[in-house]
Amino acid sequence: MVHQQKKSSWTKLVLISSALILLLACSVFGAEQEASEITSKMYASIWSLVPPLIAIILALITKEVFSSLFVGIVTGALFYTNFDIKQAFLVIVTDQTEGGLLSNISRSSNAGILIFLVVLGVLVALMNKAGGSAAYGRWASSVIKTRKGALLSTFLLGVMVFVDDYFNCLTVGSVMRPVTDTHQVSRAKLAYIIDATAAPICIIAPISSWAAAVSGVVEGYNGLELFIRAIPYNFYALLTIIAMITLTLLNFDFGPMYRHEHNAQVNNDLYTTSSRPFENASATEITGKGGVIDLVLPVILLIICCIVAMIYTGGFFDGASFVDAFANCQASVALALGSVAALLLTFLLYIPRRVLTFHEFMECLPEGFRAMVPAILILTFAWTLSGITGLLGADMFVAGLLKDSTSILNILLPFFVFLIAVFLAFSTGTSWGTFGILLPIVVPILDPSSELMVITVAATLSGAVAGDHCSPISDTTIMASTGAQCDHISHVSTQLPYAIMVAVVAAVNYILTALIQNWMINLPIAILSLIVTILVIRKIYKPRNA
């Protein structure tokens, strides 16, 4: 009861603080505005970062993601329209601007992701109803005997599914949940493993939607070649993988994660917190007569279909090379095409073999859609908040800070670029948007033949993923929560100490890297410094009673 009162008090305090910020902004910027044209008086100012920060702070304190995002959206719309309530409503709901709800939903790239989510939800429902998930869980439980084995096998599957981070999050989660549940791995820890093998793997995989995105924003250079050269310097991504493996082998957790893991192992409670949106999901699954193949084969078909769709959209069948086709692919369109194709092939796999009846197959369509509704809502709100933040010129404000910093010593440039990328990705919840903004600024100001440019590009990509990992409004973080069927705020709060630890080690190493400029020396130093940091934390960490 006392906890609830404290939570209510915090909520009221934050809401009152948000109202005061709005009143302060009104007093400074408030003015009448014509409906025909909108020129925000807060454009490209520090005020442009206030809406996402309000959403982030509210989400962390109130534990309410939907309301927090909505408050951030409304705040941003009011800032953008100079507090014209009617115009703010139109900006949020209609497609008169690029940041509105309707414009985000109707955008082809976002629509493709939503279609992919729905179809993937249907596939998961089909695999559950056919008995594939139950059969795989029984098989894996007989083969994987330890918690370490369950965690490491989850990591290995995440490495194998490197094509796209969304695909990675949801596929790995649906396949490995039965295994990790058997070994009392908390859902928060599963979400961390999924998140640690999603964006960090994709950002160092030359054949992935991320590599295609990075290559597409670097003009005047061979984007893919630059991407590959930057891989050994992408410290946050590489060190996140090392941290996850080290923590697993040492059987060590700290911060809020320790509480979740301790509770899972001692009390067999996989959720720990009172918020457990997926608690009854496994209870509603139907165990059919299918075998392991009815889980494994649809996943393999999905991977193959998505890869074929990617090279198709990139022009592979029109004469482009395999690498060029990946570099030029339309990832969201390809994921939609690939998932629909995999769904049709799964129909041919199940129905003729009578694993499911036609009626049972059709029942899974709305069931899969319902399972993805929370993720779709959060994604839609997150896209809208990001869009309105863009309308406010947050990217221009941060880019201006970066340009002003180019006069400092080159030795600190990768370090500062990393910090700016972390802050921008954390505030906006998008790593793609972050490196899409910063790379066109970073690349032209440096000598293209210098190793420093490669290091700075890597720092940009590394910081984008780090900020994305820390942000509760990140779409990838949301997908990791969905894939693990974990409460989203629980995932964010438990992952945050690990992400901060790795980010600090990466930031320090970028200073040293700018001095040495040799990845064969710098990468081992970075790895060693992270392992030493984990061992020191393990030595001094005194967990409170779970």
C-alpha positions as CSV (number, residue, x, y, z in Angstrom):
1,M,0.0,0.0,0.0
2,V,2.8,2.3,0.9
3,H,4.5,1.5,-2.4
4,Q,1.4,2.4,-4.3
5,Q,1.1,5.7,-2.4
6,K,4.7,6.5,-3.2
7,K,4.2,5.6,-6.9
8,S,1.0,7.7,-7.0
9,S,2.9,10.6,-5.4
10,W,5.7,10.3,-7.9
11,T,3.2,10.2,-10.8
12,K,1.5,13.4,-9.5
13,L,4.9,15.1,-9.0
14,V,6.0,14.3,-12.6
15,L,2.7,15.3,-14.1
16,I,2.8,18.6,-12.2
17,S,6.4,19.2,-13.3
18,S,5.4,18.5,-16.9
19,A,2.6,21.0,-16.6
20,L,5.0,23.6,-15.2
21,I,7.4,23.1,-18.1
22,L,4.5,23.6,-20.5
23,L,3.4,26.8,-18.7
24,L,7.0,28.1,-18.7
25,A,7.3,27.4,-22.4
26,C,3.9,29.0,-23.0
27,S,5.1,32.2,-21.2
28,V,8.2,32.3,-23.3
29,F,7.0,31.2,-26.7
30,G,3.2,31.4,-26.7
31,A,1.7,33.3,-29.6
32,E,-1.2,33.2,-32.0
33,Q,-0.6,31.0,-35.1
34,E,-2.1,30.9,-38.5
35,A,-3.5,27.5,-39.4
36,S,-2.1,27.5,-42.9
37,E,1.6,27.6,-42.0
38,I,3.4,26.5,-38.8
39,T,6.7,27.9,-37.9
40,S,7.7,26.7,-34.4
41,K,9.5,29.2,-32.2
42,M,11.1,26.2,-30.5
43,Y,12.6,24.8,-33.7
44,A,16.2,23.5,-33.4
45,S,16.4,24.7,-29.8
46,I,17.0,22.8,-26.6
47,W,13.2,22.8,-26.1
48,S,13.0,20.3,-29.0
49,L,14.4,17.6,-26.7
50,V,11.9,18.2,-24.0
51,P,9.0,16.0,-25.4
52,P,11.0,12.8,-25.7
53,L,12.6,13.4,-22.3
54,I,9.2,13.9,-20.7
55,A,8.0,10.6,-22.2
56,I,11.1,8.8,-21.1
57,I,11.0,10.1,-17.5
58,L,7.3,9.4,-17.2
59,A,7.7,5.9,-18.5
60,L,10.5,5.1,-16.0
61,I,8.7,6.6,-13.0
62,T,5.0,5.8,-13.7
63,K,5.6,2.4,-15.4
64,E,2.9,3.4,-17.9
65,V,4.3,3.3,-21.5
66,F,1.2,4.3,-23.4
67,S,0.2,7.3,-21.3
68,S,3.9,8.5,-21.1
69,L,4.3,8.4,-24.9
70,F,1.0,10.1,-25.4
71,V,2.0,12.9,-23.0
72,G,5.3,13.3,-24.9
73,I,3.4,13.4,-28.2
74,V,0.9,16.1,-27.0
75,T,3.8,18.2,-25.5
76,G,5.7,18.0,-28.8
77,A,2.6,18.9,-30.8
78,L,1.9,21.9,-28.6
79,F,5.6,23.0,-28.9
80,Y,5.5,22.6,-32.7
81,T,2.3,24.7,-33.1
82,N,3.2,27.3,-30.6
83,F,0.5,26.1,-28.3
84,D,-2.4,26.3,-30.8
85,I,-4.6,23.5,-29.4
86,K,-6.6,23.0,-32.6
87,Q,-3.5,22.8,-34.8
88,A,-1.8,20.5,-32.3
89,F,-4.7,18.1,-32.5
90,L,-4.5,18.1,-36.3
91,V,-0.7,17.5,-36.2
92,I,-1.2,14.5,-34.0
93,V,-4.1,12.8,-35.7
94,T,-4.0,13.7,-39.4
95,D,-1.3,13.4,-42.0
96,Q,-0.9,17.1,-42.7
97,T,2.7,16.8,-41.3
98,E,5.2,14.0,-41.5
99,G,5.0,13.4,-37.8
100,G,1.3,12.6,-37.3
101,L,-0.2,9.3,-36.4
102,L,-1.9,8.8,-39.8
103,S,1.2,9.7,-41.7
104,N,3.3,7.3,-39.7
105,I,0.9,4.4,-40.1
106,S,0.5,5.0,-43.8
107,R,4.2,5.3,-44.5
108,S,5.2,2.3,-46.5
109,S,8.3,1.5,-44.4
110,N,6.3,1.5,-41.2
111,A,3.3,-0.3,-42.7
112,G,5.7,-3.1,-43.9
113,I,6.9,-3.5,-40.3
114,L,3.4,-3.6,-39.0
115,I,2.4,-6.3,-41.5
116,F,5.5,-8.3,-40.6
117,L,4.6,-8.1,-36.9
118,V,1.1,-9.3,-37.5
119,V,2.2,-12.1,-39.7
120,L,4.9,-13.1,-37.3
121,G,2.3,-13.1,-34.5
122,V,0.1,-15.4,-36.6
123,L,3.1,-17.7,-37.3
124,V,3.9,-18.0,-33.6
125,A,0.2,-18.7,-32.9
126,L,0.2,-21.4,-35.6
127,M,3.4,-23.0,-34.2
128,N,1.9,-23.1,-30.7
129,K,-1.4,-24.5,-31.8
130,A,0.3,-27.1,-34.0
131,G,2.3,-28.2,-31.0
132,G,5.7,-27.2,-32.5
133,S,6.7,-25.0,-29.6
134,A,5.8,-27.6,-27.0
135,A,7.6,-30.3,-29.0
136,Y,10.7,-28.1,-29.3
137,G,10.6,-27.3,-25.6
138,R,10.5,-31.0,-24.7
139,W,13.3,-31.8,-27.1
140,A,15.5,-28.8,-26.0
141,S,14.8,-29.6,-22.4
142,S,16.2,-33.1,-22.9
143,V,19.3,-31.8,-24.6
144,I,20.0,-28.5,-22.7
145,K,20.6,-29.5,-19.1
146,T,21.8,-26.2,-17.5
147,R,20.8,-22.6,-17.3
148,K,24.0,-21.6,-18.9
149,G,23.2,-23.9,-21.8
150,A,19.8,-22.3,-22.2
151,L,21.2,-18.8,-22.1
152,L,24.1,-19.6,-24.5
153,S,21.8,-21.4,-26.9
154,T,19.6,-18.4,-27.0
155,F,22.6,-16.3,-27.8
156,L,23.7,-18.6,-30.6
157,L,20.3,-18.6,-32.1
158,G,20.3,-14.8,-32.0
159,V,23.7,-14.7,-33.8
160,M,22.3,-17.0,-36.5
161,V,19.2,-14.8,-37.1
162,F,21.3,-11.7,-38.1
163,V,19.2,-10.5,-41.1
164,D,17.1,-7.9,-39.2
165,D,16.7,-6.9,-35.5
166,Y,12.9,-7.0,-35.5
167,F,12.9,-10.5,-37.0
168,N,15.7,-11.5,-34.5
169,C,13.7,-10.3,-31.4
170,L,10.4,-12.0,-32.2
171,T,11.8,-15.2,-33.7
172,V,14.4,-15.9,-31.0
173,G,11.9,-15.1,-28.3
174,S,9.2,-17.4,-29.6
175,V,11.6,-20.3,-30.1
176,M,13.6,-20.1,-26.9
177,R,10.9,-19.1,-24.3
178,P,9.9,-22.7,-23.6
179,V,13.6,-23.6,-23.0
180,T,14.5,-20.7,-20.8
181,D,11.2,-21.1,-18.8
182,T,12.1,-24.7,-18.1
183,H,15.4,-23.6,-16.6
184,Q,13.9,-20.7,-14.5
185,V,15.4,-17.9,-16.5
186,S,13.5,-14.7,-15.8
187,R,11.7,-13.0,-18.6
188,A,13.8,-9.9,-18.0
189,K,17.0,-11.9,-18.5
190,L,15.6,-13.5,-21.7
191,A,14.7,-10.0,-23.0
192,Y,18.3,-8.8,-22.3
193,I,19.8,-11.7,-24.2
194,I,17.4,-11.1,-27.1
195,D,18.2,-7.4,-27.1
196,A,21.9,-8.0,-26.8
197,T,21.9,-10.2,-29.9
198,A,19.5,-8.0,-32.0
199,A,20.9,-4.6,-32.9
200,P,24.5,-5.4,-31.8
201,I,24.6,-8.4,-34.1
202,C,22.9,-6.6,-37.0
203,I,25.2,-3.6,-36.8
204,I,28.3,-5.7,-37.3
205,A,26.7,-8.1,-39.9
206,P,27.6,-7.0,-43.5
207,I,24.6,-8.8,-44.9
208,S,21.7,-7.2,-42.9
209,S,19.1,-4.5,-43.1
210,W,21.3,-2.4,-40.9
211,A,24.3,-2.6,-43.2
212,A,21.9,-1.6,-46.0
213,A,20.7,1.4,-44.0
214,V,24.2,2.6,-43.1
215,S,25.4,2.2,-46.7
216,G,22.4,4.2,-47.9
217,V,23.2,7.4,-45.9
218,V,26.9,7.7,-46.8
219,E,27.0,9.5,-50.1
220,G,30.1,9.8,-52.2
221,Y,31.8,6.7,-50.6
222,N,31.5,3.0,-50.9
223,G,29.1,2.7,-47.9
224,L,29.4,-1.1,-47.5
225,E,33.2,-1.0,-47.6
226,L,33.2,1.8,-44.9
227,F,30.7,-0.2,-42.9
228,I,33.0,-3.3,-42.9
229,R,36.1,-1.3,-42.0
230,A,34.2,0.2,-39.0
231,I,33.2,-3.2,-37.6
232,P,36.4,-3.8,-35.4
233,Y,35.9,-0.3,-33.9
234,N,32.2,-0.8,-33.2
235,F,33.0,-1.2,-29.5
236,Y,29.5,-1.0,-28.0
237,A,28.1,-3.7,-30.2
238,L,31.1,-6.0,-29.8
239,L,31.5,-5.4,-26.0
240,T,27.7,-6.0,-25.5
241,I,28.2,-9.5,-26.9
242,I,31.3,-10.0,-24.7
243,A,29.5,-8.7,-21.6
244,M,26.5,-11.1,-22.2
245,I,28.8,-14.1,-22.6
246,T,31.0,-13.2,-19.6
247,L,28.0,-12.6,-17.3
248,T,26.5,-15.9,-18.3
249,L,29.7,-17.9,-17.8
250,L,30.3,-16.2,-14.4
251,N,26.6,-16.7,-13.4
252,F,26.6,-13.2,-12.2
253,D,24.0,-10.4,-12.3
254,F,23.8,-7.1,-10.7
255,G,21.3,-4.2,-10.2
256,P,17.5,-4.9,-10.8
257,M,18.4,-8.0,-13.0
258,Y,19.7,-9.7,-9.9
259,R,16.3,-9.4,-8.2
260,H,14.6,-10.8,-11.2
261,E,17.0,-13.8,-11.6
262,H,17.0,-14.5,-7.9
263,N,13.2,-14.5,-7.8
264,A,13.0,-16.8,-10.9
265,Q,15.4,-19.4,-9.4
266,V,14.2,-19.3,-5.8
267,N,10.5,-18.7,-6.2
268,N,10.0,-19.9,-9.8
269,D,8.5,-16.5,-10.6
270,L,9.6,-15.5,-14.1
271,Y,8.1,-11.9,-13.9
272,T,8.9,-10.7,-10.4
273,T,7.0,-7.4,-10.7
274,S,3.3,-6.9,-10.4
275,S,3.1,-5.9,-14.0
276,R,3.1,-9.2,-16.0
277,P,1.1,-8.6,-19.3
278,F,2.0,-12.1,-20.7
279,E,1.6,-14.2,-17.6
280,N,-1.3,-16.3,-19.0
281,A,0.0,-16.5,-22.5
282,S,1.5,-20.0,-22.1
283,A,-1.7,-21.2,-20.4
284,T,-3.8,-20.5,-23.4
285,E,-1.5,-22.3,-25.8
286,I,-2.9,-25.5,-27.4
287,T,-0.6,-28.5,-27.5
288,G,-1.2,-30.1,-30.9
289,K,0.2,-33.2,-32.4
290,G,3.0,-31.6,-34.4
291,G,6.7,-32.3,-33.8
292,V,9.9,-30.2,-33.7
293,I,9.9,-29.8,-37.4
294,D,6.6,-27.9,-37.1
295,L,8.5,-25.2,-35.3
296,V,12.0,-25.4,-36.9
297,L,10.8,-25.5,-40.5
298,P,8.5,-22.5,-40.4
299,V,11.4,-20.5,-38.8
300,I,13.8,-21.7,-41.5
301,L,11.3,-20.8,-44.2
302,L,10.8,-17.4,-42.7
303,I,14.6,-16.7,-42.8
304,I,14.9,-17.9,-46.3
305,C,11.9,-16.0,-47.6
306,C,13.0,-12.8,-45.9
307,I,16.5,-13.1,-47.4
308,V,15.1,-13.8,-50.9
309,A,12.7,-10.9,-50.5
310,M,15.5,-8.6,-49.5
311,I,17.7,-9.4,-52.5
312,Y,14.6,-9.2,-54.7
313,T,13.7,-5.7,-53.6
314,G,17.4,-4.8,-54.1
315,G,17.4,-5.9,-57.8
316,F,19.2,-9.2,-57.5
317,F,17.0,-10.8,-60.1
318,D,17.5,-7.8,-62.4
319,G,21.2,-8.3,-62.6
320,A,22.5,-6.7,-59.4
321,S,25.2,-8.6,-57.4
322,F,24.2,-10.3,-54.1
323,V,26.0,-7.7,-52.0
324,D,24.7,-4.7,-54.0
325,A,21.2,-6.2,-53.8
326,F,21.4,-6.3,-50.0
327,A,22.9,-2.8,-49.9
328,N,19.9,-1.5,-51.9
329,C,17.1,-3.6,-50.5
330,Q,13.9,-2.2,-49.0
331,A,14.1,-3.9,-45.6
332,S,10.5,-3.3,-44.4
333,V,8.9,-4.2,-47.7
334,A,11.1,-7.3,-47.9
335,L,10.1,-8.4,-44.4
336,A,6.4,-8.0,-45.2
337,L,6.8,-10.0,-48.5
338,G,9.0,-12.7,-46.8
339,S,6.7,-13.2,-43.9
340,V,3.6,-13.5,-46.1
341,A,5.4,-16.0,-48.3
342,A,6.4,-18.0,-45.2
343,L,2.8,-18.0,-43.9
344,L,1.6,-19.5,-47.2
345,L,4.3,-22.1,-47.1
346,T,3.4,-22.9,-43.5
347,F,-0.2,-23.4,-44.7
348,L,1.1,-26.0,-47.2
349,L,3.2,-27.6,-44.4
350,Y,0.4,-28.0,-41.9
351,I,-2.9,-28.6,-43.8
352,P,-1.9,-31.5,-46.1
353,R,-0.3,-33.3,-43.1
354,R,-3.4,-32.6,-41.0
355,V,-1.3,-31.1,-38.2
356,L,-4.1,-28.4,-38.1
357,T,-7.5,-28.3,-39.7
358,F,-8.4,-25.4,-42.0
359,H,-10.7,-24.0,-39.3
360,E,-7.9,-24.1,-36.7
361,F,-5.5,-22.4,-39.1
362,M,-7.9,-19.6,-39.7
363,E,-8.5,-19.2,-35.9
364,C,-4.8,-18.3,-35.6
365,L,-5.1,-15.2,-37.8
366,P,-7.0,-13.0,-35.3
367,E,-5.2,-14.7,-32.4
368,G,-1.8,-13.7,-33.8
369,F,-3.0,-10.2,-34.5
370,R,-4.3,-9.8,-30.9
371,A,-1.0,-10.9,-29.5
372,M,0.8,-8.1,-31.4
373,V,-1.6,-5.2,-30.5
374,P,0.4,-3.9,-27.5
375,A,3.6,-3.8,-29.6
376,I,1.8,-2.2,-32.5
377,L,0.4,0.5,-30.3
378,I,3.7,1.3,-28.6
379,L,5.5,1.3,-32.0
380,T,2.9,3.7,-33.5
381,F,3.2,6.0,-30.5
382,A,7.0,5.8,-30.6
383,W,7.1,6.6,-34.3
384,T,4.7,9.6,-33.8
385,L,6.8,11.0,-30.9
386,S,10.0,10.6,-33.0
387,G,8.3,12.3,-36.0
388,I,7.1,15.2,-33.9
389,T,10.5,15.5,-32.4
390,G,11.9,15.7,-35.9
391,L,9.4,18.4,-36.8
392,L,10.8,20.4,-33.8
393,G,14.3,20.2,-35.3
394,A,15.9,18.1,-32.5
395,D,18.2,16.6,-35.2
396,M,19.3,20.1,-36.3
397,F,20.0,21.1,-32.7
398,V,22.1,18.1,-32.0
399,A,23.8,18.4,-35.4
400,G,24.7,22.0,-34.6
401,L,26.4,20.8,-31.4
402,L,28.4,18.3,-33.3
403,K,29.5,20.8,-35.9
404,D,30.6,23.2,-33.1
405,S,32.7,20.4,-31.6
406,T,34.8,19.8,-34.8
407,S,37.2,22.5,-33.8
408,I,38.3,20.4,-30.7
409,L,41.3,18.2,-30.9
410,N,40.8,15.2,-33.2
411,I,41.8,12.9,-30.4
412,L,38.5,13.6,-28.7
413,L,36.3,13.6,-31.8
414,P,35.2,9.9,-31.7
415,F,34.5,10.2,-28.0
416,F,32.3,13.2,-28.4
417,V,30.5,11.8,-31.5
418,F,29.8,8.7,-29.5
419,L,28.3,10.7,-26.6
420,I,26.2,12.8,-29.0
421,A,24.9,9.6,-30.8
422,V,24.0,8.1,-27.4
423,F,22.1,11.1,-26.4
424,L,20.3,11.5,-29.7
425,A,19.3,7.8,-29.9
426,F,18.2,7.8,-26.3
427,S,16.0,10.9,-26.8
428,T,14.4,9.8,-30.1
429,G,14.4,6.0,-29.6
430,T,15.8,5.4,-33.1
431,S,19.4,4.2,-33.9
432,W,18.7,4.3,-37.7
433,G,17.5,7.9,-37.4
434,T,20.6,8.8,-35.3
435,F,23.2,7.5,-37.7
436,G,21.1,8.8,-40.6
437,I,21.5,12.3,-39.1
438,L,25.1,12.1,-37.9
439,L,26.9,10.2,-40.6
440,P,26.3,12.8,-43.4
441,I,27.8,15.3,-41.0
442,V,30.7,13.2,-39.7
443,V,32.0,11.8,-43.0
444,P,32.5,15.0,-45.0
445,I,34.5,16.7,-42.3
446,L,37.2,14.1,-42.1
447,D,39.9,12.8,-44.5
448,P,38.3,9.8,-46.3
449,S,41.7,8.0,-46.4
450,S,42.3,8.4,-42.6
451,E,41.7,5.7,-40.0
452,L,40.2,8.5,-37.8
453,M,37.3,8.8,-40.1
454,V,36.6,5.0,-39.9
455,I,36.9,5.2,-36.1
456,T,34.5,8.2,-35.9
457,V,32.0,6.4,-38.2
458,A,32.2,3.4,-35.9
459,A,31.7,5.6,-32.8
460,T,28.5,7.0,-34.5
461,L,27.1,3.6,-35.1
462,S,28.2,2.4,-31.7
463,G,26.6,5.3,-29.9
464,A,23.4,5.0,-31.9
465,V,23.0,1.4,-30.7
466,A,24.0,2.3,-27.1
467,G,21.4,5.1,-26.9
468,D,18.8,2.8,-28.5
469,H,19.5,0.1,-25.9
470,C,18.9,2.6,-23.0
471,S,15.8,4.2,-24.4
472,P,12.3,2.9,-23.3
473,I,10.8,4.3,-26.5
474,S,13.2,2.4,-28.8
475,D,11.3,0.2,-31.3
476,T,14.0,-2.5,-31.0
477,T,13.8,-2.5,-27.2
478,I,10.0,-2.8,-27.5
479,M,10.4,-5.7,-29.8
480,A,12.8,-7.4,-27.4
481,S,10.2,-7.1,-24.6
482,T,7.5,-8.5,-26.9
483,G,9.7,-11.4,-28.1
484,A,10.5,-12.3,-24.5
485,Q,6.9,-11.7,-23.3
486,C,8.4,-9.4,-20.6
487,D,6.9,-6.3,-19.2
488,H,8.5,-3.5,-21.1
489,I,9.6,-1.3,-18.2
490,S,11.0,-4.3,-16.4
491,H,13.2,-5.0,-19.5
492,V,14.4,-1.4,-19.7
493,S,15.2,-1.1,-16.0
494,T,17.1,-4.4,-15.8
495,Q,19.0,-3.8,-19.0
496,L,20.0,-0.2,-18.3
497,P,22.8,-0.9,-15.8
498,Y,24.4,-3.4,-18.2
499,A,24.0,-1.0,-21.2
500,I,25.5,1.9,-19.2
501,M,28.5,-0.2,-18.1
502,V,29.3,-1.2,-21.6
503,A,28.8,2.3,-22.9
504,V,31.2,3.8,-20.4
505,V,33.9,1.3,-21.2
506,A,33.3,1.9,-25.0
507,A,33.5,5.7,-24.5
508,V,36.8,5.5,-22.6
509,N,38.3,3.2,-25.2
510,Y,37.4,5.7,-28.0
511,I,39.8,8.2,-26.5
512,L,42.6,5.6,-26.5
513,T,41.6,4.4,-30.0
514,A,42.0,7.9,-31.5
515,L,45.6,7.8,-30.1
516,I,46.6,4.4,-31.4
517,Q,44.3,4.0,-34.4
518,N,44.9,0.2,-34.8
519,W,42.0,-2.1,-34.2
520,M,44.3,-5.1,-33.7
521,I,45.6,-3.3,-30.6
522,N,42.5,-1.4,-29.5
523,L,40.0,-4.1,-29.7
524,P,41.8,-6.5,-27.4
525,I,42.3,-3.6,-24.9
526,A,38.6,-2.8,-25.1
527,I,37.6,-6.4,-24.4
528,L,40.1,-6.8,-21.6
529,S,39.0,-3.6,-20.0
530,L,35.3,-4.7,-20.0
531,I,36.1,-8.1,-18.5
532,V,38.2,-6.4,-15.8
533,T,35.3,-4.0,-15.1
534,I,32.8,-6.9,-14.7
535,L,35.2,-8.7,-12.4
536,V,35.6,-5.6,-10.2
537,I,31.8,-5.1,-10.1
538,R,31.4,-8.7,-9.1
539,K,34.0,-8.3,-6.4
540,I,32.4,-5.2,-4.8
541,Y,28.7,-5.8,-5.6
542,K,26.6,-6.6,-2.5
543,P,23.1,-7.5,-3.6
544,R,20.2,-6.5,-1.4
545,N,17.8,-9.1,-0.3
546,A,15.6,-10.1,-3.2
